[in-house]
Amino acid sequence: MTPRVALVTGAGGGIGSQVALALAGAGFAVAVNDVDAAAAERSVAQVLAAGGAARAWLADVSDSTAVDAMVQGIERDQGPLAMLVNNAGNPGRFSLLVDMSDELWANTLKVHLDGAFFLLRACARRMLARRWGRIVNIASLAGVHGTVGSGEYGAAKAGLINLTKTAAKELGPHGITVNAIAPGMVATPVNRELQAKGSKFIDAALQGMPAARLVEPAQIAALVAFLAGDAAANVNGVTIPVDGGAAVSMTTDAYMLGQLSARSAFLKEI
Ligand SMILES: NC(=O)c1ccc[n+]([C@@H]2O[C@H](COP(=O)([O-])OP(=O)(O)OC[C@H]3O[C@@H](n4cnc5c(N)ncnc54)[C@H](O)[C@@H]3O)[C@@H](O)[C@H]2O)c1
């Protein structure tokens, strides 16, 4: 039988590596994309060790030519793409809007929004012909509410949420569902390290969460696996928050406003 293939972008990272593992567990052969070769290979090894099938694909998601070549290569070498998880992204470099450089704005949108569009277009073209597909976009709470210090990131993620809705309408009639997940603060290795160092930013986030615990990457991965299955066939065009209830109180906003205002070059001059 031809394996069903799931492409996970940024699959060498904290959330992506868990998504790769969960989808392999759900029976997909995984195409592990990343720009970081070592991270991608670590993730592939993790899937293989768990008895799954995976292969690494190095490509920058913001390069549409590289994306098209990768998608073509995956179908040639691994089989037909049934699922796409748009997960690749850079951690934000916190900045107030008034201090933000053109470069930070453009780079963030390029990876988080252009990249997701290039992947969605390339995969949907193939899924359409087979009248079946699952696309999951990893957005963020920042894209739903806006968050102080992450204006460019929130705008990119809000764009991704809107793209999810349009794609769901255009592709839904052809048996393809498109949904987004909006995580709050996730216990990735980077965030765990910050927490261990007593980060006040993480403390502020925890204060705003009724659940008072960071989201586990495996919880995001389990939701992706659910959206991949037949039970989710009628879930389409929605953004599902996984945030421990953080949406009710954005305590990081007050903290970041204090921190970033104190070091704002622009605010010092007025
Ligand atoms: N960590 C959180 O708290 C959190 C919260 C909400 C949303 N998210 C989103 O979840 C996704 C994954 O985040 P993470 O915390 O696992 O980050 P991470 O840094 O651990 O992993 C991201 C991976 O993406 C890769 N990557 C970066 N730019 C790329 C590019 N241009 N092309 C291909 N790969 C690229 C990186 O090399 C890395 O392996 C991101 O889209 C992020 O915005 C994270």
The ligand as a Tripos MOL2 file, in Angstrom:
@<TRIPOS>MOLECULE
LIG
   44    48     1     0     0
SMALL
NO_CHARGES

@<TRIPOS>ATOM
      1 N1          6.7390   28.0640   21.6490 N.am      1 LIG1
      2 C1          5.6210   28.7280   21.8530 C.2       1 LIG1
      3 O1          5.3310   29.1410   22.9840 O.2       1 LIG1
      4 C2          4.6770   28.9960   20.7040 C.ar      1 LIG1
      5 C3          3.4390   29.5990   20.9880 C.ar      1 LIG1
      6 C4          2.5590   29.8510   19.9540 C.ar      1 LIG1
      7 C5          2.8910   29.4970   18.6590 C.ar      1 LIG1
      8 N2          4.1110   28.9310   18.3930 N.ar      1 LIG1
      9 C6          4.4140   28.6130   17.0030 C.3       1 LIG1
     10 O2          4.7200   27.2250   16.9020 O.3       1 LIG1
     11 C7          5.6250   27.0230   15.8160 C.3       1 LIG1
     12 C8          6.8080   26.1990   16.2930 C.3       1 LIG1
     13 O3          7.4620   26.9130   17.3340 O.3       1 LIG1
     14 P1          8.4960   26.2490   18.3540 P.3       1 LIG1
     15 O4          8.2580   26.8740   19.6750 O.co2     1 LIG1
     16 O5          8.4860   24.7720   18.2190 O.co2     1 LIG1
     17 O6          9.8490   26.8770   17.7900 O.3       1 LIG1
     18 P2         11.2860   26.2190   17.5860 P.3       1 LIG1
     19 O7         12.2190   27.3560   17.3830 O.co2     1 LIG1
     20 O8         11.5640   25.2020   18.6400 O.co2     1 LIG1
     21 O9         11.1050   25.4360   16.2100 O.3       1 LIG1
     22 C9         10.9090   26.0910   14.9880 C.3       1 LIG1
     23 C10        11.6470   25.3120   13.9080 C.3       1 LIG1
     24 O10        11.4140   25.9820   12.6540 O.3       1 LIG1
     25 C11        12.6300   26.0010   11.9440 C.3       1 LIG1
     26 N3         12.6120   27.1100   10.9860 N.ar      1 LIG1
     27 C12        12.7590   28.4350   11.2420 C.ar      1 LIG1
     28 N4         12.7070   29.1480   10.1040 N.ar      1 LIG1
     29 C13        12.4970   28.2530    9.1080 C.ar      1 LIG1
     30 C14        12.3440   28.3750    7.7090 C.ar      1 LIG1
     31 N5         12.4170   29.5820    7.1080 N.pl3     1 LIG1
     32 N6         12.1380   27.2590    6.9720 N.ar      1 LIG1
     33 C15        12.0810   26.0280    7.5640 C.ar      1 LIG1
     34 N7         12.2330   25.8490    8.9020 N.ar      1 LIG1
     35 C16        12.4350   26.9510    9.6560 C.ar      1 LIG1
     36 C17        13.7150   26.1670   13.0090 C.3       1 LIG1
     37 O11        14.9820   25.7470   12.5360 O.3       1 LIG1
     38 C18        13.1630   25.2950   14.1480 C.3       1 LIG1
     39 O12        13.6570   23.9680   14.0870 O.3       1 LIG1
     40 C19         5.9980   28.4060   15.2860 C.3       1 LIG1
     41 O13         5.2320   28.7100   14.1440 O.3       1 LIG1
     42 C20         5.6410   29.3190   16.4400 C.3       1 LIG1
     43 O14         5.3470   30.6250   16.0030 O.3       1 LIG1
     44 C21         5.0010   28.6740   19.3920 C.ar      1 LIG1
@<TRIPOS>BOND
     1     1     2 1
     2     2     3 2
     3     2     4 1
     4     4     5 ar
     5     4    44 ar
     6     5     6 ar
     7     6     7 ar
     8     7     8 ar
     9     8     9 1
    10     8    44 ar
    11     9    10 1
    12     9    42 1
    13    10    11 1
    14    11    12 1
    15    11    40 1
    16    12    13 1
    17    13    14 1
    18    14    15 2
    19    14    16 1
    20    14    17 1
    21    17    18 1
    22    18    19 2
    23    18    20 1
    24    18    21 1
    25    21    22 1
    26    22    23 1
    27    23    24 1
    28    23    38 1
    29    24    25 1
    30    25    26 1
    31    25    36 1
    32    26    27 ar
    33    26    35 ar
    34    27    28 ar
    35    28    29 ar
    36    29    30 ar
    37    29    35 ar
    38    30    31 1
    39    30    32 ar
    40    32    33 ar
    41    33    34 ar
    42    34    35 ar
    43    36    37 1
    44    36    38 1
    45    38    39 1
    46    40    41 1
    47    40    42 1
    48    42    43 1
@<TRIPOS>SUBSTRUCTURE
     1 LIG1         1 GROUP 0 **** ****
